[in-house]
Amino acid sequence: MPYYGISQEYVLRRNIMFKDRLRATRISRKYTAQQMADHLDTGLRNYQKYESGDARPTFEGLVSLADLLNVPTDFLLERDEYLSALGVSVDVSLTCPPRRPRPQKNH
């Protein structure tokens, strides 16, 4: 069901992009996941949910992440066209090591 004209597919695609961009930016800036969690005053597992796409930060958390990583919030949200239109570029390598596979749950 669309939310204010935005499809669920679009929201899911953006969530996937956000988690990847957050992780790549953190690694590029040489922060550990624990340091990020400490900055947000949250637990490591909670922060890891942001990078896995299982949770999203609050608006305040997003702003705090962007401030720590020294990037615009629009960069983390992959609004590259908007930033480009403003003449803003960000010096972050978006390549990072592959993720560890999630362990399979035995039921």
C-alpha distances in whole Angstrom, upper triangle without the diagonal:
4,7,10,9,9,7,7,10,11,11,13,15,16,17,19,21,21,23,25,26,27,29,31,32,33,35,36,37,39,37,37,34,36,37,34,33,36,35,32,34,32,33,33,30,28,28,28,25,24,25,24,20,20,20,20,23,22,23,27,27,25,28,31,30,30,33,35,34,35,32,30,26,25,27,25,22,23,23,26,26,26,29,31,31,32,35,34,34,34,37,35,35,32,34,34,35,33,31,33,31,30,32,31,31,33,32
4,6,5,5,4,6,9,10,10,12,14,15,16,18,19,20,22,24,25,26,28,30,30,32,34,35,36,38,36,36,33,36,36,33,32,35,34,31,33,31,32,33,30,28,28,28,25,23,25,24,20,21,20,19,21,21,21,25,25,23,26,29,28,28,31,33,32,33,30,27,24,22,24,23,19,20,20,23,23,23,26,28,27,29,32,31,32,32,34,33,33,30,32,33,35,33,31,33,32,30,33,33,33,35,35
4,5,5,6,8,11,10,9,12,15,14,15,18,19,19,21,23,24,24,27,29,29,30,33,34,34,36,35,35,32,34,34,30,30,33,31,28,31,29,30,31,29,26,26,27,23,22,24,23,19,20,18,17,19,18,18,22,22,21,23,26,26,25,28,30,30,31,28,25,21,20,23,21,18,19,19,22,22,22,24,27,26,27,30,29,30,30,33,32,32,30,32,33,34,33,31,33,32,31,33,33,33,36,35
4,6,8,11,13,12,12,15,17,16,17,20,21,20,23,25,25,26,29,30,30,31,34,35,35,37,36,36,33,36,36,32,32,34,33,29,32,31,32,33,31,28,28,29,26,24,26,26,22,23,21,19,21,19,18,22,23,21,23,26,26,26,28,31,30,31,27,24,21,20,23,22,18,20,18,22,21,20,23,25,24,26,29,28,30,30,33,32,33,31,33,34,36,35,33,36,35,34,37,37,37,40,39
4,6,10,12,10,11,14,15,15,17,20,20,20,23,25,25,26,29,30,30,32,34,35,35,38,37,37,34,37,37,33,33,36,34,31,34,33,34,34,33,30,29,30,27,25,26,26,22,23,22,21,22,22,21,24,25,23,25,28,28,27,30,32,31,31,28,25,22,20,23,22,18,19,18,21,20,19,23,24,23,25,28,28,29,30,33,32,33,30,32,34,36,34,33,36,35,34,37,36,37,40,39
4,7,8,7,7,11,12,11,13,16,16,17,19,21,21,22,25,26,26,28,31,31,32,34,33,34,31,34,34,30,30,33,31,29,31,30,31,31,30,27,26,26,24,21,23,22,19,20,19,17,19,19,19,22,23,20,22,26,25,24,27,29,28,29,25,23,20,18,20,19,15,16,15,18,18,18,21,23,22,24,26,26,27,27,30,28,29,26,29,30,32,30,29,32,31,30,33,33,34,37,36
4,5,5,7,9,10,11,13,15,16,17,19,20,21,23,25,26,27,29,31,31,33,35,33,34,31,34,34,30,30,34,32,30,32,30,31,31,29,26,26,26,23,21,22,21,18,19,19,18,20,21,20,24,24,22,24,27,26,26,29,31,29,30,27,25,21,20,21,20,16,17,17,20,20,20,23,24,24,26,29,28,28,28,31,29,29,26,28,29,31,29,28,30,29,28,31,30,31,34,34
4,5,5,6,9,10,10,12,14,15,17,19,20,21,23,24,25,27,29,30,31,33,32,31,28,31,32,28,28,31,30,28,30,28,28,28,26,23,23,23,20,18,20,18,15,15,15,15,18,19,19,23,22,21,24,26,25,25,28,29,28,30,26,24,21,20,21,19,16,17,18,21,21,22,24,26,26,28,30,29,29,28,31,28,29,25,27,27,29,27,25,27,26,25,27,27,27,30,30
4,5,5,6,9,10,11,12,14,16,17,18,20,22,23,24,26,27,28,30,32,31,31,28,31,32,28,28,32,31,28,31,29,29,28,26,24,24,23,20,18,19,17,14,16,16,16,19,21,21,25,24,21,24,27,25,25,28,29,28,29,26,24,21,19,20,18,15,16,17,19,20,21,23,24,25,27,29,28,27,27,29,27,26,23,25,25,27,24,23,25,24,23,26,26,27,30,30
4,5,5,6,9,10,11,12,14,16,16,18,20,21,22,24,26,26,28,30,29,29,27,30,30,27,27,31,29,27,30,28,29,28,26,24,23,22,20,18,18,18,14,16,16,15,18,19,19,22,22,19,22,24,22,22,26,27,25,26,23,21,18,16,17,16,12,12,13,16,16,17,19,21,21,23,25,24,24,24,26,24,24,21,23,24,26,24,23,26,25,25,28,28,29,32,32
4,5,5,6,9,10,10,12,14,15,16,18,20,21,22,24,25,26,28,27,27,24,27,28,24,24,27,26,24,26,24,25,25,23,20,20,20,17,15,16,15,12,13,13,12,14,15,16,19,18,16,19,21,20,20,23,25,23,25,21,20,16,15,16,14,11,12,13,16,17,18,20,22,22,24,26,24,24,23,26,24,24,21,23,23,25,23,22,25,24,23,26,26,27,30,31
4,5,5,6,9,10,11,13,14,15,17,19,20,21,23,24,26,27,26,26,23,26,27,23,23,27,26,24,26,24,24,23,21,19,19,18,15,13,14,13,9,11,12,11,15,16,17,21,19,17,20,22,20,21,24,25,23,25,22,21,18,17,17,15,12,13,15,18,19,20,21,23,25,26,28,26,25,24,26,23,23,20,21,21,23,21,19,21,20,19,23,23,24,27,27
4,5,5,6,9,10,11,12,14,16,17,18,20,22,22,24,26,25,25,23,26,27,23,24,28,27,24,27,25,26,24,23,21,20,19,16,14,14,13,10,13,14,13,16,18,19,22,20,18,21,23,20,20,24,24,22,24,21,20,17,15,15,13,11,11,13,15,16,18,19,20,22,24,25,23,22,21,23,21,20,17,19,19,21,19,18,21,20,20,23,24,25,29,29
4,5,5,6,9,10,10,12,14,15,16,18,20,20,22,24,23,23,21,24,24,21,22,25,24,22,25,23,24,23,21,19,18,17,15,13,13,13,10,13,13,11,13,15,15,18,17,14,17,19,17,17,20,21,19,21,17,16,13,12,12,10,7,8,10,12,14,15,16,18,20,21,22,20,20,19,21,19,19,16,18,19,21,19,19,22,21,21,25,26,27,30,31
4,5,5,6,9,10,10,12,14,15,16,18,20,21,23,21,21,18,21,22,19,19,22,21,19,22,20,20,19,18,16,14,14,12,9,10,10,6,9,9,8,11,13,14,17,15,13,16,18,15,16,20,20,18,20,18,17,14,13,13,10,8,10,12,15,17,18,19,21,23,23,25,22,22,20,22,19,19,16,18,18,19,18,16,19,19,18,22,23,24,27,28
4,5,5,6,9,10,11,13,14,16,17,18,20,21,21,20,18,21,22,19,20,23,23,21,24,21,21,20,18,17,15,14,12,10,9,8,6,10,11,11,13,16,17,20,17,15,18,20,17,17,21,21,19,21,18,18,16,15,14,11,10,10,14,15,18,19,20,21,23,25,25,23,22,20,21,18,17,14,15,15,16,15,14,16,16,16,19,21,22,26,27
4,6,5,6,8,10,11,12,14,15,16,18,20,19,20,18,21,22,18,20,23,22,21,24,22,23,21,20,18,16,15,14,11,10,11,9,13,13,12,14,17,17,19,17,14,17,19,15,15,19,19,17,18,16,15,13,12,11,8,7,7,10,12,14,16,16,18,20,21,22,19,18,16,18,15,15,11,13,14,16,15,14,18,18,19,22,24,26,29,31
4,5,5,6,9,10,10,12,14,15,16,18,17,17,15,19,19,15,17,20,18,17,20,19,19,18,17,16,13,13,12,8,8,10,8,11,11,9,10,13,13,16,13,10,13,15,12,12,16,16,14,16,13,13,10,10,9,6,6,7,10,12,15,16,16,18,20,21,21,18,17,15,17,14,15,12,14,14,16,16,15,18,19,19,22,24,26,29,31
4,6,5,6,9,10,11,12,14,15,17,15,15,13,16,17,14,15,18,17,16,19,17,17,15,14,13,11,10,9,6,4,6,6,9,9,9,10,14,15,17,14,12,15,15,12,13,17,16,14,17,15,15,13,13,12,9,9,10,14,15,19,19,19,21,24,24,24,21,20,17,18,15,15,12,13,12,14,13,12,14,15,15,19,21,22,26,28
4,5,5,6,9,10,11,12,14,15,15,15,13,17,18,15,17,20,19,18,21,20,20,17,17,16,13,12,12,9,7,8,9,12,13,12,14,17,18,20,17,14,17,18,14,14,18,17,14,17,15,16,14,14,12,9,10,10,14,14,18,19,18,20,23,23,23,20,18,16,16,13,12,8,10,9,11,10,10,13,15,16,19,21,24,27,29
4,5,5,6,8,10,10,12,14,14,15,14,17,17,14,16,19,18,17,21,20,20,18,18,17,14,13,14,11,9,11,11,15,14,13,14,17,17,18,15,12,15,15,12,11,15,14,11,13,11,12,11,11,8,6,8,8,11,12,15,16,15,17,20,20,20,17,15,12,13,10,10,7,9,10,13,13,13,17,18,19,23,25,27,31,33
4,6,5,6,9,10,11,12,11,12,11,14,14,11,13,16,14,14,17,16,17,15,15,14,11,11,11,8,7,10,10,13,13,11,11,14,15,15,12,10,12,12,9,9,12,12,9,12,10,12,10,12,9,6,9,10,13,14,18,18,17,19,22,22,21,18,16,13,14,11,11,9,11,11,13,14,13,16,18,18,22,24,26,30,32
4,5,5,6,9,10,11,10,10,9,12,13,10,13,16,15,15,18,17,16,14,14,14,11,9,11,9,6,9,11,14,14,13,13,17,18,18,15,13,16,15,11,12,15,13,11,14,13,15,14,15,13,10,12,13,16,17,21,21,20,22,25,25,24,21,18,15,15,11,11,9,10,8,10,10,10,13,15,16,19,22,24,28,30
4,6,5,6,9,10,10,11,11,15,15,13,16,18,17,18,21,20,20,17,18,18,14,13,15,12,9,12,14,17,17,16,16,20,20,20,17,15,17,17,13,13,16,14,11,13,12,15,14,15,12,10,13,12,16,15,19,20,18,20,23,23,22,19,16,13,12,8,7,5,6,6,9,10,11,14,17,18,22,25,27,31,33
4,5,5,6,8,9,11,11,15,13,11,15,17,15,16,19,19,19,17,18,18,14,14,16,13,11,14,15,18,18,16,16,18,18,18,15,13,14,14,10,10,12,11,7,10,9,11,12,13,10,8,12,12,15,14,18,19,16,18,21,21,20,16,14,10,10,6,7,7,9,9,12,14,14,17,20,21,25,28,30,33,36
4,5,5,6,5,7,8,11,10,8,11,13,12,13,16,16,16,14,16,15,12,12,14,12,10,13,15,18,17,16,15,18,18,18,14,13,14,13,9,10,12,9,7,10,11,14,14,15,13,11,14,15,18,18,22,22,20,22,25,24,23,19,17,13,12,9,10,10,11,10,12,14,14,16,19,20,23,26,28,32,34
4,5,5,6,7,9,12,11,11,14,16,15,17,19,19,18,16,17,18,14,13,16,14,11,14,17,19,19,19,18,21,22,21,18,17,18,17,13,14,15,13,10,13,13,17,17,18,15,13,17,17,20,20,23,24,22,23,27,26,25,21,18,15,13,9,9,9,9,7,9,12,12,15,18,19,22,26,28,31,34
4,5,8,10,12,15,14,13,17,18,17,19,21,21,22,19,21,21,17,17,19,17,14,17,19,22,22,20,20,23,23,22,19,18,18,17,14,13,15,13,9,11,12,15,16,17,14,13,17,16,19,18,22,22,19,21,24,23,22,18,15,12,9,6,6,8,8,8,11,14,15,18,21,23,26,29,31,35,38
4,6,9,11,14,11,11,15,16,14,16,19,20,20,18,20,20,16,17,19,17,15,19,20,23,22,20,19,22,21,20,18,16,16,15,12,12,12,9,7,9,10,14,15,17,14,13,17,17,20,19,23,23,20,21,25,23,22,18,16,12,10,8,9,11,12,11,14,17,17,20,23,24,28,31,33,36,39
4,7,10,12,10,11,14,15,14,16,19,19,19,16,19,19,16,16,19,17,15,18,21,23,22,21,20,23,23,22,19,18,19,17,14,14,15,11,10,12,14,18,19,20,18,16,20,20,23,22,26,26,24,25,28,27,26,22,19,16,13,11,11,13,13,11,13,16,16,18,22,23,26,29,31,35,37
4,7,8,6,7,10,11,11,13,15,15,15,13,16,16,13,13,16,15,13,17,19,21,20,19,17,20,21,19,16,16,17,14,11,13,13,10,9,12,14,17,17,20,17,16,19,20,23,23,27,27,24,26,29,28,27,23,21,17,16,13,14,15,15,13,14,16,16,18,21,22,24,28,29,33,35
4,5,5,6,9,10,11,13,14,14,13,10,13,14,11,11,14,14,12,15,17,19,18,18,17,20,21,20,17,17,18,16,13,15,16,12,12,15,17,20,19,22,20,17,20,22,25,25,29,29,27,29,32,31,30,26,24,20,19,16,16,16,16,13,13,15,14,15,19,19,21,25,26,30,32
4,5,5,6,9,10,11,12,11,10,7,9,10,7,7,11,10,9,12,14,15,15,15,14,17,19,18,14,15,17,14,12,14,16,12,12,16,17,19,18,21,19,16,19,21,24,25,28,28,26,29,32,31,30,27,25,21,20,17,17,17,17,14,14,15,13,14,17,17,19,22,24,27,29
4,5,5,6,9,10,10,9,8,6,9,10,8,9,12,13,12,15,17,17,17,17,15,18,20,19,15,16,18,15,13,16,17,13,14,18,19,22,21,23,22,19,22,24,27,28,31,31,29,32,34,33,33,29,27,24,23,20,21,20,20,17,17,18,16,17,19,19,21,24,25,28,30
4,5,5,6,9,10,10,10,9,12,13,10,11,15,14,14,17,19,19,18,18,16,18,19,17,14,15,16,13,11,14,14,10,11,15,17,19,19,22,20,18,21,23,26,26,30,29,27,30,33,31,31,27,25,22,21,18,19,20,20,18,18,20,18,19,22,22,24,27,28,32,34
4,5,5,6,9,9,9,8,11,11,7,9,12,11,11,14,16,17,15,14,12,14,16,14,11,12,13,10,8,11,11,8,9,13,14,16,15,19,17,14,17,20,22,23,27,26,24,27,30,28,28,24,23,19,19,17,18,18,19,17,18,19,17,19,21,21,23,26,27,31,33
4,5,5,6,5,6,5,8,8,5,8,11,10,11,14,15,15,14,13,11,13,16,14,10,12,14,11,10,13,14,11,13,16,17,19,18,21,20,17,19,22,24,26,29,28,27,30,32,31,31,27,26,23,23,20,21,21,22,19,20,21,18,19,21,20,22,25,26,29,31
4,5,5,6,7,8,11,11,9,12,14,14,15,18,19,19,17,16,14,16,17,15,12,14,15,11,11,15,14,11,14,17,19,20,19,23,22,19,22,24,27,28,32,31,29,32,34,32,32,29,28,24,24,22,23,23,24,22,22,24,21,22,25,24,25,28,29,32,34
4,5,8,10,11,14,12,10,13,15,14,15,18,19,20,17,16,13,14,15,12,10,12,12,8,8,11,10,8,11,13,15,17,16,20,19,17,19,22,24,26,29,28,26,29,31,29,29,26,25,21,22,20,22,22,23,22,23,24,22,24,26,25,28,31,31,34,36
4,5,9,10,12,10,8,12,13,12,14,17,17,17,14,13,9,10,12,9,7,9,10,7,8,11,11,10,12,15,16,17,15,19,19,16,18,21,23,25,28,27,25,28,30,29,29,26,25,22,23,21,23,22,24,22,24,24,22,24,25,24,26,29,29,33,34
4,7,9,12,10,10,13,14,14,16,19,19,18,16,15,12,13,15,12,10,13,14,10,11,15,14,13,16,18,20,21,19,22,22,20,21,25,27,29,32,30,29,32,34,32,33,30,29,26,26,24,26,26,27,25,26,26,24,25,27,25,27,30,29,33,34
4,7,8,7,7,10,11,12,14,16,16,15,13,13,11,12,15,13,10,13,15,12,12,16,16,15,17,20,21,22,19,23,23,19,21,24,26,28,32,31,29,33,35,33,34,30,30,27,27,25,26,25,26,24,24,24,22,22,24,22,24,26,26,29,30
4,5,5,6,9,10,11,13,15,16,15,13,14,13,15,18,16,13,16,18,15,14,18,19,17,18,22,23,24,22,25,24,21,22,25,28,30,33,33,31,34,37,36,36,32,31,28,28,25,26,25,26,23,23,23,20,20,21,19,21,23,23,26,27
4,5,5,6,9,10,11,12,14,14,13,14,13,16,19,18,14,16,18,16,14,18,19,16,17,21,22,23,21,24,23,20,22,24,27,29,32,32,30,33,36,35,35,31,30,26,26,23,24,22,23,20,19,19,16,16,18,16,18,21,21,24,26
4,5,5,6,9,10,10,12,11,11,13,13,16,19,19,15,17,20,18,16,19,21,19,19,23,23,25,22,25,24,20,21,24,27,29,32,32,31,34,36,36,36,33,31,28,28,25,25,23,23,20,20,19,15,15,16,14,15,18,17,21,22
4,5,5,7,9,10,11,9,8,9,9,12,15,15,12,14,17,15,14,17,19,17,18,21,21,22,20,22,22,18,19,22,25,27,30,30,29,32,34,33,34,31,30,27,27,24,25,23,23,21,21,20,17,17,18,16,18,20,19,23,24
4,5,5,7,9,10,10,8,9,8,12,14,14,10,12,14,13,11,14,16,14,14,18,18,19,17,19,19,15,17,19,22,24,27,27,26,29,31,30,31,27,26,23,23,20,21,19,20,18,18,18,15,16,18,16,18,21,21,25,26
4,5,5,6,9,9,9,10,11,14,17,17,14,14,17,16,13,16,18,16,16,20,20,21,19,21,19,16,17,19,23,24,28,28,27,29,32,32,32,28,27,24,24,20,20,18,18,16,15,15,12,12,14,12,15,17,18,22,24
4,5,5,6,5,5,8,9,13,16,17,13,14,17,16,14,17,20,18,18,21,21,21,18,20,19,16,16,19,22,24,27,27,27,29,32,31,32,29,27,25,25,22,22,19,20,18,18,16,13,14,14,12,15,17,17,21,22
4,6,5,6,5,5,7,11,13,14,11,10,14,13,11,14,16,15,15,18,17,17,15,16,16,12,13,15,18,20,23,23,23,26,28,28,28,25,24,21,22,19,19,17,18,16,17,16,14,15,16,15,18,20,21,24,26
4,6,8,8,9,10,14,16,17,13,12,16,15,12,14,17,16,14,18,17,18,15,17,15,12,13,15,18,20,23,23,23,25,28,27,28,24,23,20,20,17,16,14,15,13,13,12,10,12,13,13,16,18,20,24,25
4,6,8,10,12,16,18,19,16,15,19,19,16,18,21,19,18,21,20,21,18,19,18,14,15,17,20,22,25,25,25,27,30,30,30,27,26,23,23,20,19,16,16,14,14,12,9,11,11,10,13,15,16,20,22
4,5,7,10,14,16,18,15,14,18,18,15,17,20,20,19,21,20,20,17,18,17,13,13,15,18,20,23,23,23,26,28,28,29,26,25,23,24,20,20,17,18,16,17,15,12,14,14,13,16,17,18,22,23
4,7,10,13,16,18,15,15,19,19,17,19,22,22,21,24,23,22,19,20,20,16,16,18,21,23,26,26,27,29,31,31,32,30,28,26,27,24,24,21,21,20,20,18,15,15,15,13,15,16,16,20,21
4,7,10,13,14,12,12,16,16,14,17,20,19,19,22,21,20,17,18,18,15,14,17,20,22,25,25,25,28,30,30,31,28,27,25,26,23,24,21,22,21,21,20,17,18,18,16,18,20,20,23,24
4,7,9,11,9,9,12,13,12,14,17,17,17,19,18,17,13,15,15,12,11,15,17,20,22,22,22,25,27,26,28,25,24,22,24,21,22,20,21,20,22,21,18,20,20,19,22,23,23,27,28
4,6,8,5,6,9,10,9,11,14,14,15,17,16,15,12,14,15,12,12,15,17,20,23,22,21,25,26,25,27,24,24,21,23,21,22,20,22,21,23,22,20,22,23,21,24,26,26,30,30
4,5,5,6,9,10,10,12,14,15,16,18,17,16,12,15,16,13,13,17,18,21,23,22,22,25,26,25,27,24,25,23,25,23,25,23,26,25,26,26,24,26,27,25,27,29,29,32,33
4,5,5,6,9,10,11,12,14,15,16,15,13,10,12,14,12,12,15,16,19,21,19,19,23,23,22,24,22,22,21,23,22,24,23,26,25,27,28,26,28,29,28,30,32,32,36,36
4,5,5,6,9,10,11,12,14,15,15,13,11,14,16,14,14,18,18,21,23,21,21,24,25,23,25,22,23,21,23,22,25,24,26,26,28,28,27,29,30,29,31,33,33,37,38
4,5,5,6,9,10,10,12,14,14,13,10,14,15,12,13,17,18,20,23,21,21,24,26,24,25,22,22,20,22,20,22,21,24,23,25,25,23,25,26,25,28,30,30,34,35
4,5,5,6,9,10,11,12,11,10,7,10,11,8,9,13,14,17,19,18,17,20,22,21,22,19,19,17,19,17,20,18,21,21,23,23,22,24,26,25,28,30,31,34,35
4,5,5,6,9,10,10,10,8,6,10,11,10,11,14,15,17,20,17,16,20,21,19,21,17,18,16,18,17,20,20,23,23,25,26,25,27,29,28,31,34,34,38,39
4,5,5,6,9,10,10,10,9,13,13,12,14,17,18,20,23,21,19,22,24,22,23,19,20,17,19,18,20,20,23,22,24,25,24,26,28,28,30,33,33,37,38
4,5,5,6,8,9,9,8,12,11,9,12,14,16,18,21,19,18,21,23,21,22,18,18,15,16,14,17,16,19,18,20,22,20,23,25,25,28,30,31,35,36
4,6,5,6,5,6,5,9,8,7,10,12,14,15,18,16,14,18,20,18,18,15,14,12,13,12,15,15,18,18,21,23,22,25,27,27,30,33,34,38,39
4,6,5,7,8,8,12,12,11,14,16,17,18,21,19,16,20,21,19,19,16,16,13,15,14,17,18,21,21,23,25,25,27,30,30,33,35,36,40,42
4,5,8,10,11,14,13,12,15,17,19,19,23,21,19,22,24,22,22,18,17,14,14,14,16,17,19,19,21,23,22,25,28,28,30,33,35,38,40
4,6,9,10,13,11,10,13,15,16,17,20,19,17,19,22,20,19,16,14,11,11,10,13,13,16,16,18,20,20,23,26,26,29,32,34,37,39
4,7,9,12,10,11,14,15,16,16,19,18,15,17,20,17,17,13,12,9,10,10,14,15,18,18,21,23,23,26,29,30,33,36,37,41,43
4,6,8,6,8,11,11,12,12,15,14,11,14,16,14,14,10,9,7,9,9,12,13,16,17,21,22,23,26,28,29,32,35,36,40,42
4,5,5,7,9,10,10,10,13,11,9,12,14,12,13,9,10,8,11,12,15,15,19,20,23,24,24,28,30,30,34,36,37,41,43
4,5,5,6,9,9,11,13,12,10,14,15,14,15,12,13,11,14,14,16,16,19,20,23,24,23,26,28,28,31,34,35,39,40
4,5,5,6,5,7,10,8,7,11,12,11,13,10,11,11,14,14,16,15,19,20,23,24,24,27,29,29,32,34,36,39,41
4,5,5,6,6,10,9,8,10,13,12,13,10,9,8,11,10,12,11,15,17,20,21,21,25,26,27,31,33,34,38,40
4,5,8,9,13,12,11,14,16,16,16,13,12,10,13,11,13,11,14,15,18,19,19,22,23,24,27,29,31,35,36
4,6,8,11,11,11,14,15,16,17,14,14,13,16,14,16,13,17,18,21,21,20,23,24,24,28,30,31,35,36
4,5,8,9,9,11,13,14,15,13,12,11,14,13,14,11,15,17,20,20,20,23,25,25,29,30,32,36,37
4,6,5,6,9,10,11,13,11,11,12,15,15,16,14,18,20,23,23,24,27,28,29,32,34,36,39,40
4,5,5,6,8,10,10,9,9,10,13,13,14,13,16,19,22,23,24,28,29,30,34,35,37,41,42
4,6,5,6,9,10,10,11,13,16,16,18,16,20,22,26,26,27,31,32,33,37,38,40,44,45
4,5,5,6,9,9,11,13,16,17,19,18,22,24,28,28,29,32,34,34,38,39,41,45,46
4,5,5,6,5,7,9,13,14,16,16,20,22,26,27,28,31,33,34,37,39,41,45,46
4,5,5,6,7,10,13,15,17,17,20,23,27,28,29,33,34,35,39,41,43,47,48
4,5,8,10,13,17,18,20,20,24,27,30,31,32,36,37,38,42,44,46,49,50
4,6,9,12,16,18,20,21,24,27,31,32,33,36,38,39,43,44,46,50,51
4,7,10,13,16,18,19,23,25,29,31,32,36,38,39,43,45,47,50,52
4,7,10,13,15,16,20,22,26,28,29,33,35,36,39,42,44,47,49
4,7,9,12,13,17,19,23,25,26,30,32,33,37,40,42,45,47
4,6,9,11,14,16,20,22,23,27,29,31,34,37,39,43,45
4,7,9,12,14,18,21,22,26,28,30,34,36,39,42,45
4,6,9,11,14,17,18,22,25,26,30,33,35,39,41
4,6,8,12,14,16,20,22,24,28,31,33,37,39
4,6,10,12,14,17,20,22,25,28,30,34,36
4,7,9,12,15,18,20,23,26,29,32,35
4,6,9,12,15,17,21,23,26,30,33
4,6,9,12,15,18,21,24,27,30
4,7,9,12,15,18,21,24,27
4,6,9,12,15,18,21,24
4,6,9,12,15,18,21
4,6,9,12,15,18
4,6,9,12,15
4,6,9,13
4,6,9
4,6
4
